[in-house]
Each structure stands twice: as C-alpha cells, then as structure tokens.
Amino acid sequence: MSFTDEGTPTSKVEQGIGGKVAKLESDEAELARMGYKQELKRDLGLLQVKLPYDVALGQTSNH
C-alpha cells in the first residue's frame, strides 16, 4: 500500500488513475510541442515563399 504526502493510504485504483492522468498530461504536452514545431515549419515555409517573391518585385526588407 502507498501513502500520500499527508500520510493517508492510497488505493491501487487511485494510483492507476494518477498514472493515467500523468500519461495524458505527458501526451498533451507532446502534442503541444508537435503543434508548435509544425507552426514554426509552416511560418518558415511562408517566409521562404514570400522572400523570393519580394526580391523579384524589387522590394527589400528593412531587417
């Protein structure tokens, strides 16, 4: 049997639920990272398309 920080016992069911919640939170964090990376790739792709177009029109960036 396990005990919480307060010293009260936790059941196997409570431990299992806690593990599933931690796994879901981990999965959610991974999906968020993947989504963020996908957005960065999309933005980079848009920049790569836009920059040659601007150069072809004779427009310059003030970066």
PDB file with one MODEL, atoms N, CA, C and O in Angstrom:
MODEL        1
ATOM      1  N   MET A   1       0.843  -1.176   0.000  1.00  0.00           N
ATOM      2  CA  MET A   1       0.000   0.000   0.000  1.00  0.00           C
ATOM      3  C   MET A   1       0.886   1.236   0.000  1.00  0.00           C
ATOM      4  O   MET A   1       1.924   1.261   0.662  1.00  0.00           O
ATOM      5  N   SER A   2       0.481   2.256  -0.738  1.00  0.00           N
ATOM      6  CA  SER A   2       1.218   3.514  -0.792  1.00  0.00           C
ATOM      7  C   SER A   2       0.540   4.550   0.091  1.00  0.00           C
ATOM      8  O   SER A   2      -0.609   4.390   0.503  1.00  0.00           O
ATOM      9  N   PHE A   3       1.273   5.608   0.367  1.00  0.00           N
ATOM     10  CA  PHE A   3       0.741   6.682   1.189  1.00  0.00           C
ATOM     11  C   PHE A   3       0.928   8.010   0.473  1.00  0.00           C
ATOM     12  O   PHE A   3       1.898   8.193  -0.263  1.00  0.00           O
ATOM     13  N   THR A   4      -0.001   8.937   0.688  1.00  0.00           N
ATOM     14  CA  THR A   4       0.111  10.277   0.129  1.00  0.00           C
ATOM     15  C   THR A   4       1.075  11.086   0.977  1.00  0.00           C
ATOM     16  O   THR A   4       1.590  10.596   1.981  1.00  0.00           O
ATOM     17  N   ASP A   5       1.320  12.329   0.571  1.00  0.00           N
ATOM     18  CA  ASP A   5       2.193  13.215   1.340  1.00  0.00           C
ATOM     19  C   ASP A   5       1.636  13.460   2.747  1.00  0.00           C
ATOM     20  O   ASP A   5       2.389  13.706   3.689  1.00  0.00           O
ATOM     21  N   GLU A   6       0.313  13.390   2.875  1.00  0.00           N
ATOM     22  CA  GLU A   6      -0.306  13.621   4.177  1.00  0.00           C
ATOM     23  C   GLU A   6      -0.276  12.377   5.053  1.00  0.00           C
ATOM     24  O   GLU A   6      -0.666  12.437   6.219  1.00  0.00           O
ATOM     25  N   GLY A   7       0.174  11.263   4.520  1.00  0.00           N
ATOM     26  CA  GLY A   7       0.259  10.032   5.294  1.00  0.00           C
ATOM     27  C   GLY A   7      -0.964   9.153   5.194  1.00  0.00           C
ATOM     28  O   GLY A   7      -1.041   8.129   5.874  1.00  0.00           O
ATOM     29  N   THR A   8      -1.936   9.528   4.355  1.00  0.00           N
ATOM     30  CA  THR A   8      -3.119   8.683   4.194  1.00  0.00           C
ATOM     31  C   THR A   8      -2.851   7.668   3.099  1.00  0.00           C
ATOM     32  O   THR A   8      -2.193   7.981   2.107  1.00  0.00           O
ATOM     33  N   PRO A   9      -3.357   6.452   3.271  1.00  0.00           N
ATOM     34  CA  PRO A   9      -3.096   5.414   2.262  1.00  0.00           C
ATOM     35  C   PRO A   9      -3.833   5.700   0.954  1.00  0.00           C
ATOM     36  O   PRO A   9      -4.926   6.266   0.958  1.00  0.00           O
ATOM     37  N   THR A  10      -3.225   5.305  -0.160  1.00  0.00           N
ATOM     38  CA  THR A  10      -3.863   5.414  -1.473  1.00  0.00           C
ATOM     39  C   THR A  10      -4.105   4.003  -1.997  1.00  0.00           C
ATOM     40  O   THR A  10      -3.294   3.101  -1.789  1.00  0.00           O
ATOM     41  N   SER A  11      -5.218   3.832  -2.667  1.00  0.00           N
ATOM     42  CA  SER A  11      -5.549   2.508  -3.194  1.00  0.00           C
ATOM     43  C   SER A  11      -4.864   2.294  -4.539  1.00  0.00           C
ATOM     44  O   SER A  11      -4.337   3.233  -5.135  1.00  0.00           O
ATOM     45  N   LYS A  12      -4.878   1.062  -5.003  1.00  0.00           N
ATOM     46  CA  LYS A  12      -4.327   0.736  -6.325  1.00  0.00           C
ATOM     47  C   LYS A  12      -5.096   1.473  -7.409  1.00  0.00           C
ATOM     48  O   LYS A  12      -4.515   1.891  -8.411  1.00  0.00           O
ATOM     49  N   VAL A  13      -6.403   1.634  -7.214  1.00  0.00           N
ATOM     50  CA  VAL A  13      -7.234   2.342  -8.203  1.00  0.00           C
ATOM     51  C   VAL A  13      -6.800   3.795  -8.290  1.00  0.00           C
ATOM     52  O   VAL A  13      -6.638   4.336  -9.384  1.00  0.00           O
ATOM     53  N   GLU A  14      -6.612   4.427  -7.137  1.00  0.00           N
ATOM     54  CA  GLU A  14      -6.168   5.822  -7.124  1.00  0.00           C
ATOM     55  C   GLU A  14      -4.793   5.962  -7.774  1.00  0.00           C
ATOM     56  O   GLU A  14      -4.545   6.924  -8.501  1.00  0.00           O
ATOM     57  N   GLN A  15      -3.908   5.015  -7.518  1.00  0.00           N
ATOM     58  CA  GLN A  15      -2.581   5.049  -8.124  1.00  0.00           C
ATOM     59  C   GLN A  15      -2.681   4.882  -9.637  1.00  0.00           C
ATOM     60  O   GLN A  15      -1.980   5.557 -10.391  1.00  0.00           O
ATOM     61  N   GLY A  16      -3.556   3.979 -10.075  1.00  0.00           N
ATOM     62  CA  GLY A  16      -3.743   3.761 -11.510  1.00  0.00           C
ATOM     63  C   GLY A  16      -4.298   4.985 -12.203  1.00  0.00           C
ATOM     64  O   GLY A  16      -3.863   5.342 -13.298  1.00  0.00           O
ATOM     65  N   ILE A  17      -5.267   5.632 -11.559  1.00  0.00           N
ATOM     66  CA  ILE A  17      -5.858   6.851 -12.132  1.00  0.00           C
ATOM     67  C   ILE A  17      -4.800   7.943 -12.203  1.00  0.00           C
ATOM     68  O   ILE A  17      -4.700   8.658 -13.200  1.00  0.00           O
ATOM     69  N   GLY A  18      -4.013   8.067 -11.138  1.00  0.00           N
ATOM     70  CA  GLY A  18      -2.950   9.072 -11.133  1.00  0.00           C
ATOM     71  C   GLY A  18      -1.955   8.842 -12.264  1.00  0.00           C
ATOM     72  O   GLY A  18      -1.496   9.792 -12.898  1.00  0.00           O
ATOM     73  N   GLY A  19      -1.627   7.583 -12.511  1.00  0.00           N
ATOM     74  CA  GLY A  19      -0.699   7.256 -13.598  1.00  0.00           C
ATOM     75  C   GLY A  19      -1.285   7.581 -14.953  1.00  0.00           C
ATOM     76  O   GLY A  19      -0.585   8.066 -15.841  1.00  0.00           O
ATOM     77  N   LYS A  20      -2.588   7.309 -15.115  1.00  0.00           N
ATOM     78  CA  LYS A  20      -3.245   7.614 -16.387  1.00  0.00           C
ATOM     79  C   LYS A  20      -3.331   9.117 -16.611  1.00  0.00           C
ATOM     80  O   LYS A  20      -3.161   9.585 -17.737  1.00  0.00           O
ATOM     81  N   VAL A  21      -3.592   9.872 -15.561  1.00  0.00           N
ATOM     82  CA  VAL A  21      -3.650  11.329 -15.671  1.00  0.00           C
ATOM     83  C   VAL A  21      -2.276  11.871 -16.053  1.00  0.00           C
ATOM     84  O   VAL A  21      -2.167  12.743 -16.915  1.00  0.00           O
ATOM     85  N   ALA A  22      -1.231  11.357 -15.414  1.00  0.00           N
ATOM     86  CA  ALA A  22       0.123  11.799 -15.741  1.00  0.00           C
ATOM     87  C   ALA A  22       0.457  11.476 -17.193  1.00  0.00           C
ATOM     88  O   ALA A  22       1.095  12.282 -17.872  1.00  0.00           O
ATOM     89  N   LYS A  23       0.033  10.301 -17.682  1.00  0.00           N
ATOM     90  CA  LYS A  23       0.286   9.911 -19.067  1.00  0.00           C
ATOM     91  C   LYS A  23      -0.462  10.838 -20.020  1.00  0.00           C
ATOM     92  O   LYS A  23       0.090  11.261 -21.036  1.00  0.00           O
ATOM     93  N   LEU A  24      -1.718  11.156 -19.698  1.00  0.00           N
ATOM     94  CA  LEU A  24      -2.488  12.065 -20.543  1.00  0.00           C
ATOM     95  C   LEU A  24      -1.854  13.451 -20.591  1.00  0.00           C
ATOM     96  O   LEU A  24      -1.793  14.076 -21.650  1.00  0.00           O
ATOM     97  N   GLU A  25      -1.384  13.926 -19.447  1.00  0.00           N
ATOM     98  CA  GLU A  25      -0.722  15.228 -19.402  1.00  0.00           C
ATOM     99  C   GLU A  25       0.561  15.202 -20.221  1.00  0.00           C
ATOM    100  O   GLU A  25       0.880  16.167 -20.916  1.00  0.00           O
ATOM    101  N   SER A  26       1.289  14.106 -20.139  1.00  0.00           N
ATOM    102  CA  SER A  26       2.513  13.956 -20.918  1.00  0.00           C
ATOM    103  C   SER A  26       2.194  13.941 -22.419  1.00  0.00           C
ATOM    104  O   SER A  26       2.865  14.594 -23.218  1.00  0.00           O
ATOM    105  N   ASP A  27       1.158  13.185 -22.778  1.00  0.00           N
ATOM    106  CA  ASP A  27       0.751  13.127 -24.189  1.00  0.00           C
ATOM    107  C   ASP A  27       0.309  14.500 -24.688  1.00  0.00           C
ATOM    108  O   ASP A  27       0.632  14.898 -25.807  1.00  0.00           O
ATOM    109  N   GLU A  28      -0.433  15.218 -23.847  1.00  0.00           N
ATOM    110  CA  GLU A  28      -0.909  16.543 -24.230  1.00  0.00           C
ATOM    111  C   GLU A  28       0.267  17.496 -24.434  1.00  0.00           C
ATOM    112  O   GLU A  28       0.269  18.295 -25.371  1.00  0.00           O
ATOM    113  N   ALA A  29       1.256  17.411 -23.564  1.00  0.00           N
ATOM    114  CA  ALA A  29       2.438  18.261 -23.695  1.00  0.00           C
ATOM    115  C   ALA A  29       3.191  17.929 -24.982  1.00  0.00           C
ATOM    116  O   ALA A  29       3.673  18.832 -25.667  1.00  0.00           O
ATOM    117  N   GLU A  30       3.295  16.654 -25.312  1.00  0.00           N
ATOM    118  CA  GLU A  30       3.975  16.236 -26.542  1.00  0.00           C
ATOM    119  C   GLU A  30       3.219  16.740 -27.769  1.00  0.00           C
ATOM    120  O   GLU A  30       3.835  17.214 -28.724  1.00  0.00           O
ATOM    121  N   LEU A  31       1.903  16.642 -27.750  1.00  0.00           N
ATOM    122  CA  LEU A  31       1.106  17.152 -28.870  1.00  0.00           C
ATOM    123  C   LEU A  31       1.267  18.660 -29.015  1.00  0.00           C
ATOM    124  O   LEU A  31       1.326  19.172 -30.133  1.00  0.00           O
ATOM    125  N   ALA A  32       1.339  19.368 -27.906  1.00  0.00           N
ATOM    126  CA  ALA A  32       1.543  20.817 -27.952  1.00  0.00           C
ATOM    127  C   ALA A  32       2.894  21.142 -28.573  1.00  0.00           C
ATOM    128  O   ALA A  32       3.002  22.059 -29.387  1.00  0.00           O
ATOM    129  N   ARG A  33       3.932  20.387 -28.189  1.00  0.00           N
ATOM    130  CA  ARG A  33       5.264  20.616 -28.778  1.00  0.00           C
ATOM    131  C   ARG A  33       5.245  20.334 -30.282  1.00  0.00           C
ATOM    132  O   ARG A  33       5.828  21.077 -31.073  1.00  0.00           O
ATOM    133  N   MET A  34       4.570  19.258 -30.660  1.00  0.00           N
ATOM    134  CA  MET A  34       4.498  18.911 -32.079  1.00  0.00           C
ATOM    135  C   MET A  34       3.758  19.997 -32.858  1.00  0.00           C
ATOM    136  O   MET A  34       4.168  20.365 -33.959  1.00  0.00           O
ATOM    137  N   GLY A  35       2.671  20.504 -32.286  1.00  0.00           N
ATOM    138  CA  GLY A  35       1.911  21.568 -32.939  1.00  0.00           C
ATOM    139  C   GLY A  35       2.731  22.831 -33.080  1.00  0.00           C
ATOM    140  O   GLY A  35       2.674  23.500 -34.112  1.00  0.00           O
ATOM    141  N   TYR A  36       3.496  23.164 -32.051  1.00  0.00           N
ATOM    142  CA  TYR A  36       4.346  24.345 -32.087  1.00  0.00           C
ATOM    143  C   TYR A  36       5.411  24.200 -33.171  1.00  0.00           C
ATOM    144  O   TYR A  36       5.668  25.140 -33.924  1.00  0.00           O
ATOM    145  N   LYS A  37       6.029  23.024 -33.249  1.00  0.00           N
ATOM    146  CA  LYS A  37       7.047  22.781 -34.277  1.00  0.00           C
ATOM    147  C   LYS A  37       6.425  22.872 -35.667  1.00  0.00           C
ATOM    148  O   LYS A  37       7.033  23.416 -36.589  1.00  0.00           O
ATOM    149  N   GLN A  38       5.214  22.338 -35.817  1.00  0.00           N
ATOM    150  CA  GLN A  38       4.535  22.389 -37.114  1.00  0.00           C
ATOM    151  C   GLN A  38       4.263  23.839 -37.509  1.00  0.00           C
ATOM    152  O   GLN A  38       4.433  24.203 -38.673  1.00  0.00           O
ATOM    153  N   GLU A  39       3.845  24.665 -36.558  1.00  0.00           N
ATOM    154  CA  GLU A  39       3.602  26.082 -36.841  1.00  0.00           C
ATOM    155  C   GLU A  39       4.895  26.782 -37.256  1.00  0.00           C
ATOM    156  O   GLU A  39       4.887  27.601 -38.175  1.00  0.00           O
ATOM    157  N   LEU A  40       6.007  26.466 -36.585  1.00  0.00           N
ATOM    158  CA  LEU A  40       7.291  27.065 -36.955  1.00  0.00           C
ATOM    159  C   LEU A  40       7.679  26.680 -38.380  1.00  0.00           C
ATOM    160  O   LEU A  40       8.144  27.517 -39.153  1.00  0.00           O
ATOM    161  N   LYS A  41       7.484  25.398 -38.722  1.00  0.00           N
ATOM    162  CA  LYS A  41       7.805  24.942 -40.073  1.00  0.00           C
ATOM    163  C   LYS A  41       6.929  25.637 -41.104  1.00  0.00           C
ATOM    164  O   LYS A  41       7.401  26.013 -42.177  1.00  0.00           O
ATOM    165  N   ARG A  42       5.642  25.807 -40.774  1.00  0.00           N
ATOM    166  CA  ARG A  42       4.722  26.472 -41.697  1.00  0.00           C
ATOM    167  C   ARG A  42       5.140  27.925 -41.899  1.00  0.00           C
ATOM    168  O   ARG A  42       5.176  28.416 -43.027  1.00  0.00           O
ATOM    169  N   ASP A  43       5.458  28.617 -40.793  1.00  0.00           N
ATOM    170  CA  ASP A  43       5.887  30.009 -40.889  1.00  0.00           C
ATOM    171  C   ASP A  43       7.175  30.137 -41.695  1.00  0.00           C
ATOM    172  O   ASP A  43       7.315  31.063 -42.494  1.00  0.00           O
ATOM    173  N   LEU A  44       8.110  29.222 -41.495  1.00  0.00           N
ATOM    174  CA  LEU A  44       9.358  29.237 -42.246  1.00  0.00           C
ATOM    175  C   LEU A  44       9.080  29.033 -43.732  1.00  0.00           C
ATOM    176  O   LEU A  44       9.660  29.710 -44.581  1.00  0.00           O
ATOM    177  N   GLY A  45       8.188  28.096 -44.035  1.00  0.00           N
ATOM    178  CA  GLY A  45       7.815  27.851 -45.428  1.00  0.00           C
ATOM    179  C   GLY A  45       7.201  29.080 -46.067  1.00  0.00           C
ATOM    180  O   GLY A  45       7.485  29.387 -47.224  1.00  0.00           O
ATOM    181  N   LEU A  46       6.360  29.787 -45.323  1.00  0.00           N
ATOM    182  CA  LEU A  46       5.750  31.007 -45.853  1.00  0.00           C
ATOM    183  C   LEU A  46       6.798  32.083 -46.097  1.00  0.00           C
ATOM    184  O   LEU A  46       6.735  32.808 -47.090  1.00  0.00           O
ATOM    185  N   LEU A  47       7.763  32.183 -45.186  1.00  0.00           N
ATOM    186  CA  LEU A  47       8.835  33.161 -45.363  1.00  0.00           C
ATOM    187  C   LEU A  47       9.685  32.825 -46.593  1.00  0.00           C
ATOM    188  O   LEU A  47      10.079  33.715 -47.347  1.00  0.00           O
ATOM    189  N   GLN A  48       9.955  31.557 -46.780  1.00  0.00           N
ATOM    190  CA  GLN A  48      10.785  31.150 -47.917  1.00  0.00           C
ATOM    191  C   GLN A  48      10.068  31.428 -49.234  1.00  0.00           C
ATOM    192  O   GLN A  48      10.717  31.724 -50.237  1.00  0.00           O
ATOM    193  N   VAL A  49       8.758  31.338 -49.245  1.00  0.00           N
ATOM    194  CA  VAL A  49       7.995  31.634 -50.462  1.00  0.00           C
ATOM    195  C   VAL A  49       7.898  33.134 -50.656  1.00  0.00           C
ATOM    196  O   VAL A  49       8.025  33.617 -51.782  1.00  0.00           O
ATOM    197  N   LYS A  50       7.676  33.883 -49.583  1.00  0.00           N
ATOM    198  CA  LYS A  50       7.470  35.325 -49.668  1.00  0.00           C
ATOM    199  C   LYS A  50       8.750  36.070 -50.042  1.00  0.00           C
ATOM    200  O   LYS A  50       8.705  36.996 -50.852  1.00  0.00           O
ATOM    201  N   LEU A  51       9.874  35.686 -49.473  1.00  0.00           N
ATOM    202  CA  LEU A  51      11.115  36.426 -49.714  1.00  0.00           C
ATOM    203  C   LEU A  51      11.524  36.440 -51.188  1.00  0.00           C
ATOM    204  O   LEU A  51      11.820  37.519 -51.701  1.00  0.00           O
ATOM    205  N   PRO A  52      11.559  35.328 -51.888  1.00  0.00           N
ATOM    206  CA  PRO A  52      11.919  35.397 -53.304  1.00  0.00           C
ATOM    207  C   PRO A  52      10.917  36.234 -54.107  1.00  0.00           C
ATOM    208  O   PRO A  52      11.307  36.917 -55.054  1.00  0.00           O
ATOM    209  N   TYR A  53       9.646  36.189 -53.744  1.00  0.00           N
ATOM    210  CA  TYR A  53       8.624  36.968 -54.431  1.00  0.00           C
ATOM    211  C   TYR A  53       8.894  38.453 -54.241  1.00  0.00           C
ATOM    212  O   TYR A  53       8.807  39.220 -55.200  1.00  0.00           O
ATOM    213  N   ASP A  54       9.222  38.875 -53.013  1.00  0.00           N
ATOM    214  CA  ASP A  54       9.525  40.274 -52.735  1.00  0.00           C
ATOM    215  C   ASP A  54      10.762  40.733 -53.504  1.00  0.00           C
ATOM    216  O   ASP A  54      10.799  41.849 -54.021  1.00  0.00           O
ATOM    217  N   VAL A  55      11.768  39.873 -53.578  1.00  0.00           N
ATOM    218  CA  VAL A  55      13.001  40.221 -54.297  1.00  0.00           C
ATOM    219  C   VAL A  55      12.697  40.385 -55.780  1.00  0.00           C
ATOM    220  O   VAL A  55      13.210  41.298 -56.428  1.00  0.00           O
ATOM    221  N   ALA A  56      11.866  39.505 -56.313  1.00  0.00           N
ATOM    222  CA  ALA A  56      11.513  39.579 -57.726  1.00  0.00           C
ATOM    223  C   ALA A  56      10.777  40.879 -58.042  1.00  0.00           C
ATOM    224  O   ALA A  56      10.888  41.387 -59.157  1.00  0.00           O
ATOM    225  N   LEU A  57      10.035  41.424 -57.091  1.00  0.00           N
ATOM    226  CA  LEU A  57       9.313  42.672 -57.295  1.00  0.00           C
ATOM    227  C   LEU A  57      10.184  43.887 -57.003  1.00  0.00           C
ATOM    228  O   LEU A  57       9.756  45.023 -57.207  1.00  0.00           O
ATOM    229  N   GLY A  58      11.399  43.655 -56.529  1.00  0.00           N
ATOM    230  CA  GLY A  58      12.302  44.757 -56.216  1.00  0.00           C
ATOM    231  C   GLY A  58      12.070  45.346 -54.840  1.00  0.00           C
ATOM    232  O   GLY A  58      12.600  46.413 -54.529  1.00  0.00           O
ATOM    233  N   GLN A  59      11.298  44.679 -54.018  1.00  0.00           N
ATOM    234  CA  GLN A  59      11.068  45.166 -52.668  1.00  0.00           C
ATOM    235  C   GLN A  59      12.150  44.620 -51.754  1.00  0.00           C
ATOM    236  O   GLN A  59      12.569  43.472 -51.899  1.00  0.00           O
ATOM    237  N   THR A  60      12.596  45.424 -50.829  1.00  0.00           N
ATOM    238  CA  THR A  60      13.612  44.961 -49.892  1.00  0.00           C
ATOM    239  C   THR A  60      13.069  45.038 -48.469  1.00  0.00           C
ATOM    240  O   THR A  60      12.175  45.830 -48.170  1.00  0.00           O
ATOM    241  N   SER A  61      13.613  44.220 -47.623  1.00  0.00           N
ATOM    242  CA  SER A  61      13.204  44.180 -46.227  1.00  0.00           C
ATOM    243  C   SER A  61      14.148  45.052 -45.431  1.00  0.00           C
ATOM    244  O   SER A  61      15.330  45.150 -45.761  1.00  0.00           O
ATOM    245  N   ASN A  62      13.646  45.686 -44.388  1.00  0.00           N
ATOM    246  CA  ASN A  62      14.470  46.545 -43.533  1.00  0.00           C
ATOM    247  C   ASN A  62      14.874  45.802 -42.268  1.00  0.00           C
ATOM    248  O   ASN A  62      14.756  46.353 -41.173  1.00  0.00           O
ATOM    249  N   HIS A  63      15.345  44.574 -42.388  1.00  0.00           N
ATOM    250  CA  HIS A  63      15.766  43.787 -41.215  1.00  0.00           C
ATOM    251  C   HIS A  63      17.184  44.074 -40.896  1.00  0.00           C
ATOM    252  O   HIS A  63      17.728  43.514 -39.945  1.00  0.00           O
TER     253      HIS A  63
ENDMDL
END
